[in-house]
Amino acid sequence: QVQLVESGGGLVQPGGSLRLSCAASGSIGSIYGMAWYRQAPGKQRELVATINTNGMTYYVDSVNGRFTISRDNAKTTWNLQMSSLKPEDTAVYYCNAYSQLLPGPYWGQGTQVTVSS
């Protein structure tokens, strides 16, 4: 089992920045990669970014160039640095740990990000 705890959400003005973190514990050796998903009101949950154990990253087009996914050297904490935030980035953000296929079976509790003036 893997436990994921997120932090870092909040309210920010358009153009601002936020940093989300996801701390993993438990059987972290089984994790191949970490993803961030988001779900806006009335919409389906969508994949935002991924990073695998080799450091390879992927970003959905709508955030490419504005968001950066990273991990610490111990591979127990993953971060999502969000810059140039837009109102359409408003959503609940979830971290997700996967071994092979996305999404993996482990989810964080979700953290609210609201971009509004």
Helices and strands as residue ranges (DSSP letters): E 2-7, E 10-12, E 18-26, G 28-30, E 33-39, E 46-52, E 57-59, E 67-71, E 77-82, G 87-89, E 91-98, E 106-107, E 111-115
